[in-house]
Amino acid sequence: MAPTSPDRQVATGTVLLTLACGQFLMTLDSSVMNVSIATVAADVGTTVTGIQTAITMYTLVMAALMITGGKIGQIVSYKRAFAIGCVIYGAGSLTTALAPNLTVLLLGWSLLEGVGAALILPAIVALVASNFDRTQRPRAYGLVAAFGAIAVAVGPLIGGLLTTYASWRWVFAGEVVVVLGILLLTRRMRDLPPDRATRLDIGGTVLSGLGLVLIVFGILRGGTWGFVNPKPGGPAWLGLSPVFWLVIAGGLVLRWFLSRERARLRREQPVLLDPTLLGNRLLRGGLTSFLFQYLLQAGLFFTVPLYLSVALGLSAIETGLRILPLSVTLLLAAVGVPRFLPNVSPRRVVQVGFAALFAGIVALAAALEVGAGPAIVTGPLLLAGLGVGALASQLGSVTVSAVPDERSAEVGGLQNTVTNLGASIGTALAGAVLISGLTTSFLTGVQANPAIPADVSAQAQVQLVAGIPFLSNEQLATALADAGVAPSTAAAAVAQNEQSRLDGLRAALGLLALIALAALFLTRGIPVRQPGTPDPTPPPPA
C-alpha cells in the first residue's frame, strides 16, 4: 500500500490532509464555544446554563453513538460512512450558524453535529488503516491526532477573534465550507469493501449508548453535584450524590452489554462489539494510554485558560496566543518522531510523552504565584506540547495495528469512546479539585485574616461552603461593593481571593501531575517495536 510514484504520493498526501481536516473540525466546536458562551447565550436568547447544556449534549450524543458509528462504517463502507457523516455534520453546522434560539442550536450542534461526528471519527481511524501501510501509519495517525489537539489549542483564538470582530456564527458557517471541500476530496481515498453480511445490533446499540451516557453525564455533573457526597444545596439519592449512582448504573449497564454480546457471539448472532477485542493486550494498552492522554489534555486546557483569562484578565485573543506555543511543539513532535525516528520503540516514546506532560504540569504549578505574568505558561506549555505530540505520534498506530485492518472501524469506535470519556473525566476532575482547593483556601484565609470581621467571616463560611466561583478581582470587587461590604474588608477579601485562586489552580495541576506520573508506569501494554518491523530476536535453533 506504500506509495510507488509521485502521483501516488500526492494522492496519499491529499488523503492525509483531508482526514486531518476532518479531525480538526470535530474538535474545534467545543473549544470555540468555551470562550464564546456568554455571547452565544445572549444572541440566541438563553442563559449560560443553556449553552453549557448544549455543550454537554454534544458530548453525550458522541459518547452514546461512537461504537455504533464504527459498526455502521463496517456495514456501509468507511468511505461512505465518512461522507454521510460529513453531510450530517455540515447540515448541523449550517443549522447552528442560523440558529435563532436554543432549541434550534440544540438540534444543529448537539444532535446533528454529534451524530455526524460519531460517523466521521471511527471512519477516520479506519481510512488511515486502509490508505497507509503499517510503516506509514505512525506518521499518518500522528498528524491526524495533532490536528485534533491543535484545534483545542487554537479554538479559543479563533473563537475570540470571530466573536470580537464578527460573530461566533461565522465559525459554523466556515465549517460548512470546509465540509464541502472535504467531501470533494473523499474520492481519492481507498476504501475496504462493505461487509454486507453484517447486521446492526440494535439492542447492543441501546445498551452501550445508555451505559456510556449515564457514565459521561454523571462525570460531567461531578463538579456541580459532588462525586460521592452531595454538595450543600445539591441533590442527594439515598444520602449520596447522584453522580455516584449514575456512574455505578452506567457501569452495570455496560457490564450487561458485554455479557449480552458474548452470549450473541456464542449463538453466532451479529454483535455491536466483539468483547474478545478487550482481551487484546496491545489494544488495551493503547486505549489505556489514550484515556490518560485525553484526561490530562482536557484538564490542562481547562486550567490554563482559566488562569490566563480570569486570574490575569487576558482577552480571549490574548489567551489563545499564549496557548499557541503548545500547538507548535505538539505538531513538531507528532510529525517529527515518525519522520526522523521511524523505528523507535513506541513504548519509549509514550513514556517520554507522559514524562514531558508531567514535567510541564509540575513546572506550571511551581511557577504560579501572585504577581506572575502570562509569560510563565510558555515553557510549561512547550513541554506539554511535546508530550501530547509524542503520544499522538504513536497511540493511533498502536491501537489499530493490534487488530486486522478489517476491524479498524471497531477499534476507531472504541478509541473515540475512550478519548471522549478521558476528556470528560479530565475536565470534571480538574474543575472539581480547583473549586474545592479555592474554597478551602479562601475560607481558611478569611477566617485567619484580622482585616476581615468575624461576622463577615462566619457569613462566608455559611454561604460559600458549597463552592466559591472562580472570579477575577474585578468581578469580586464589584460583587462586594454591590453587597455593601466595607472597602477595607473588600480589599482584604480580594487579596485573599487572588491567593486562593492560585491555590485552587495548584491543587488541580497537582492532581493532573499525579495522574501523569501514574500513566508513566502503566505503559507495559504498549509494544516495544513499531508495527510492521521484523522481530530482531533470532528464531530458536531447530
Residue pairs with C-beta under 8 A, 6 or more apart in sequence:
1 131
1 132
1 133
1 136
1 190
2 133
2 135
2 136
3 9
3 11
3 12
11 188
12 131
12 132
12 136
14 185
14 188
15 127
15 131
15 185
15 188
15 189
15 190
16 128
16 131
16 132
16 140
16 143
16 144
17 185
18 182
18 185
18 186
18 188
18 189
19 124
19 127
19 128
19 140
19 144
20 143
20 144
20 146
20 147
21 147
21 178
21 181
21 182
22 82
22 86
22 120
22 124
22 182
23 121
23 124
23 144
23 145
23 147
23 148
23 151
24 147
24 148
24 150
24 151
25 89
25 151
25 175
25 178
25 179
25 182
26 89
26 117
26 120
26 121
26 148
26 151
27 147
27 148
27 149
27 151
27 152
27 155
28 151
28 155
28 158
28 171
28 175
29 58
29 109
29 113
29 171
29 172
29 175
30 55
30 58
30 59
30 155
31 151
31 152
31 153
31 154
31 155
31 156
31 159
31 301
32 155
32 156
32 158
32 159
32 162
32 168
32 171
33 40
33 51
33 54
33 55
33 159
33 168
34 55
34 155
34 156
34 159
34 305
35 155
35 156
35 159
35 160
35 163
35 305
35 309
35 316
35 319
35 320
36 159
36 160
36 163
36 168
36 316
37 48
37 51
37 52
38 48
39 163
39 168
40 51
40 105
40 168
41 47
41 48
41 50
41 51
43 167
43 168
43 169
44 50
44 99
44 100
44 101
44 102
44 104
44 105
45 101
45 102
46 101
46 102
46 105
50 102
51 102
51 105
53 106
54 102
54 105
54 106
54 109
54 110
56 217
56 220
57 106
57 110
57 111
57 114
58 109
58 110
58 113
58 114
59 114
59 216
59 220
59 420
59 423
59 424
60 114
60 213
60 216
60 217
61 110
61 111
61 114
61 115
61 118
62 114
62 117
62 118
62 121
62 416
62 420
63 212
63 213
63 216
63 417
63 420
63 421
63 424
64 118
64 208
64 209
64 210
64 212
64 213
65 114
65 115
65 118
65 209
66 118
66 121
66 122
66 212
66 413
66 416
66 417
66 420
67 205
67 208
67 272
67 273
67 410
67 413
67 414
67 417
68 118
68 200
68 205
68 208
68 209
68 272
68 413
69 81
69 85
69 118
69 119
69 120
69 121
69 122
69 123
69 413
70 122
70 123
70 125
70 126
70 409
70 410
70 411
70 412
70 413
70 414
71 198
71 200
71 201
71 272
71 273
71 409
71 410
71 413
72 81
72 119
72 200
73 80
73 81
73 82
73 119
73 122
73 123
73 126
73 409
73 412
74 194
74 195
74 198
74 406
74 409
74 410
75 194
75 195
75 196
75 198
75 199
75 200
76 84
76 194
77 191
77 192
77 193
77 194
78 122
78 123
78 126
78 127
78 130
78 191
78 192
78 408
78 409
79 123
79 127
79 186
79 189
79 191
80 191
80 194
81 119
81 120
81 122
81 123
81 409
82 119
82 120
82 123
82 124
82 127
82 186
82 189
83 183
83 186
84 119
85 115
85 116
85 117
85 118
85 119
85 120
85 123
86 116
86 120
86 179
86 182
86 183
86 186
87 116
87 179
87 183
88 112
88 113
88 115
88 116
88 119
89 112
89 113
89 116
89 117
89 120
89 175
89 179
90 116
90 175
90 176
90 179
90 180
90 183
91 108
91 112
91 116
92 107
92 108
92 109
92 111
92 112
92 113
92 114
92 115
92 116
93 108
93 113
93 172
93 173
93 175
93 176
93 179
94 108
94 172
94 173
94 176
95 104
95 107
95 108
95 109
95 112
96 104
96 105
96 108
96 109
96 113
96 169
96 172
97 108
97 169
97 170
97 172
97 173
97 176
98 104
98 108
98 169
99 105
99 108
99 109
108 172
109 172
121 412
121 416
122 409
122 410
122 412
122 413
122 415
122 416
123 409
123 412
124 144
124 412
125 396
125 400
125 408
125 409
125 411
125 412
125 415
125 416
126 192
126 408
126 409
126 412
127 189
127 190
127 191
128 137
128 140
128 141
128 144
128 396
128 400
128 408
129 137
129 400
129 405
129 408
130 189
130 190
130 191
130 192
130 405
130 408
131 140
131 189
131 190
132 140
133 532
134 397
134 401
134 531
134 532
135 342
135 530
135 531
135 532
135 533
137 396
137 397
137 400
137 401
137 531
138 337
138 338
138 342
138 346
138 393
138 394
138 396
138 397
138 530
138 531
139 335
139 338
139 339
139 342
139 393
140 396
140 397
141 392
141 393
141 394
141 395
141 396
141 397
141 400
142 334
142 335
142 337
142 338
142 389
142 392
142 393
142 394
142 396
142 397
143 334
143 335
144 396
145 334
145 392
145 393
145 395
145 396
146 330
146 331
146 334
146 335
146 389
146 392
149 297
149 327
149 330
149 334
149 388
149 389
149 392
150 327
150 330
150 331
152 297
152 301
153 301
153 320
153 323
153 324
153 326
153 327
153 330
154 320
154 323
154 324
154 327
155 320
156 305
156 316
156 319
156 320
156 323
157 316
157 317
157 319
157 320
157 321
157 323
157 324
158 171
158 320
159 168
159 171
159 316
159 320
160 315
160 316
160 317
160 319
160 320
161 316
161 317
161 320
162 168
162 170
162 171
163 316
164 315
164 316
164 317
192 405
192 406
195 406
198 270
199 270
200 270
200 272
201 261
201 264
201 269
201 270
201 271
201 272
203 260
204 257
204 260
204 261
204 264
204 271
204 272
204 273
205 272
207 253
207 254
207 256
207 257
207 260
208 254
208 257
208 272
208 273
210 250
210 253
211 250
211 251
211 252
211 253
211 254
211 256
211 257
212 250
212 254
212 417
212 421
213 250
214 246
214 247
214 249
214 250
214 253
215 246
215 247
215 250
215 251
215 254
215 421
216 250
216 420
216 421
216 424
217 246
218 242
218 243
218 244
218 245
218 246
218 247
218 250
219 243
219 247
219 421
219 424
219 425
219 428
220 424
220 427
220 428
221 242
221 243
221 246
221 428
222 241
222 243
222 428
222 429
222 432
223 428
223 431
223 432
223 435
224 231
224 234
225 231
225 234
225 235
225 241
225 242
225 243
226 234
226 241
226 243
226 432
227 241
227 243
227 244
227 432
228 240
228 241
228 243
228 244
229 240
229 241
230 236
230 239
230 240
230 241
230 242
231 241
231 466
231 467
232 465
232 466
233 466
234 241
234 466
235 241
235 242
236 242
237 245
238 245
257 273
258 273
258 275
258 278
261 271
261 272
261 273
261 274
261 275
262 275
264 270
264 271
265 271
265 274
265 275
265 276
273 410
273 413
273 414
274 407
274 410
277 283
277 403
277 407
277 410
277 411
277 414
278 284
280 402
280 403
281 525
282 398
282 399
282 401
282 402
282 525
282 526
282 527
283 399
283 402
283 403
283 411
283 414
284 525
285 398
285 523
285 524
285 525
285 526
285 527
286 395
286 398
286 399
286 402
286 415
286 525
286 526
287 399
287 414
287 415
287 418
288 522
288 525
289 350
289 354
289 391
289 395
289 398
289 519
289 522
289 523
289 525
289 526
290 395
290 399
290 415
290 418
290 419
290 422
291 418
291 419
291 421
291 422
291 425
292 354
292 422
292 515
292 516
292 518
292 519
292 522
293 353
293 388
293 391
293 392
293 395
293 419
293 422
293 519
294 418
294 419
294 420
294 421
294 422
294 423
294 426
295 422
295 423
295 425
295 426
295 429
295 515
296 357
296 361
296 426
296 512
296 515
296 516
296 519
297 388
297 423
297 426
298 422
298 423
298 424
298 425
298 426
298 427
298 430
299 426
299 427
299 429
299 430
299 508
299 511
299 512
299 515
300 357
300 361
300 384
300 512
301 323
302 426
302 427
302 430
302 431
302 508
303 430
303 434
303 505
303 508
303 509
303 512
304 323
304 364
304 377
304 381
305 319
305 323
306 434
306 470
306 505
307 368
307 377
307 505
308 314
308 318
308 319
308 322
308 323
308 374
308 377
309 315
309 316
309 319
310 470
310 471
310 472
310 501
311 472
311 498
311 501
311 502
311 505
312 373
312 374
313 472
313 473
313 474
314 322
314 374
318 374
322 374
322 377
322 378
322 381
323 377
323 381
325 378
325 381
325 382
325 385
326 381
326 382
326 384
326 385
326 388
327 385
328 382
328 385
329 382
329 383
329 385
329 386
329 389
330 385
330 386
330 388
330 389
330 392
331 389
332 386
332 389
333 353
333 385
333 386
333 387
333 388
333 389
333 390
333 392
333 393
334 389
334 390
334 392
334 393
335 393
336 389
336 393
337 344
337 349
337 389
337 390
337 393
337 394
338 393
341 349
342 530
343 530
343 533
344 530
345 527
345 528
345 529
345 530
346 394
346 397
346 398
346 526
346 527
346 528
346 529
346 530
347 523
347 524
347 526
347 527
347 528
348 528
349 390
349 391
349 393
349 394
350 390
350 391
350 394
350 395
350 523
350 526
351 520
351 523
352 387
352 390
353 386
353 387
353 388
353 389
353 390
353 391
353 394
354 387
354 391
354 516
354 517
354 519
354 520
354 523
355 387
355 520
356 383
356 384
356 386
356 387
356 390
357 383
357 384
357 387
357 388
357 391
357 516
358 387
358 513
358 516
358 517
358 520
359 383
359 387
360 380
360 381
360 382
360 383
360 384
360 385
360 386
360 387
361 380
361 384
361 509
361 512
361 513
361 516
362 509
362 513
363 379
363 380
363 383
364 376
364 377
364 380
364 381
364 384
364 509
365 505
365 506
365 509
365 510
365 513
367 376
367 377
367 379
367 380
368 376
368 502
368 505
368 506
368 509
369 502
370 498
370 499
370 502
394 526
396 415
397 530
397 531
398 526
398 527
398 531
399 411
399 414
399 415
400 408
400 411
400 412
401 531
401 532
402 411
403 410
403 411
426 512
429 508
429 511
430 508
430 511
430 512
431 508
433 504
433 507
433 508
433 511
434 470
434 504
434 505
434 507
434 508
435 467
435 468
435 469
435 470
435 504
436 467
436 504
436 507
437 500
437 503
437 504
437 505
437 506
437 507
437 508
438 468
438 470
438 500
438 501
438 503
438 504
438 507
439 464
439 465
439 467
439 468
439 500
439 504
440 503
441 499
441 500
441 503
441 504
442 460
442 464
442 468
442 496
442 497
442 500
443 460
443 461
443 464
443 465
443 468
445 496
445 499
445 500
446 452
446 456
446 457
446 460
446 492
446 493
446 496
447 457
447 461
449 457
449 492
449 496
451 488
451 489
451 491
451 492
452 489
452 492
452 493
452 496
453 489
456 485
456 489
468 497
468 500
470 501
470 504
471 479
471 497
473 494
473 497
473 498
476 493
476 494
476 497
477 490
477 494
480 489
480 490
480 493
480 494
481 490
485 493
529 535
529 536
